[in-house]
Amino acid sequence: MNAPWLAIAAAEQGVHAHPPGSSNPRITAYHAGTNIAGYDDKVSWCSSFVNWCFERCGVRGTGSALARSWLDWGEALDVPVPGCVVVLWRESRESWKGHVGYYLRHELQDVVLLGGNQLGAVQEHRYPLETVLAYRWPSGRPVPGPYRIPPA
């Protein structure tokens, strides 16, 4: 598999936030490799999850819990490939808020991601294609299929 982090993410499907008054220790573990180490599952954890998956297979992430931190990470892709990081905007394109997950496929006018904190769990979820800010791939890793990162 060209994106081993995708298999790691898939194995985490079903991990979900606990109700108020408790916290899922697995999500706290996702935060451990980010700038919000020690936080519980009540804070946004999509970026922490992506960092955690990459760490498991020796790829350096952003170390940040901010979804938009992935905009400057790795190499930009013009078109998505399975396992690439997809950065989305929330509220507005100019906002600091966002979401991040791994690309799986397109469905009509949506992009389907596998990620953390998608409706409170690690699962597949659809997002409008118009909310995509970027597709990113780890630097130095071969891109699967016929797609190649264009030379700088």
Buried (B, 14 or more C-beta within 10 A) or exposed (E): EEBBBBEBBBEBEEBBBBEEEEBBEBBBEBBBBBBBBEBBBEEBBBBBBBBBBBBBBEBEBBBBBBBBBBBEBBBBBEEBBBBBBBBBBBEEEEEEEBBBBBBBEEEEEBBBBBBBBBEBBBBBBBBEEEBBBBBBBBEEBEBBEEBEBEEE
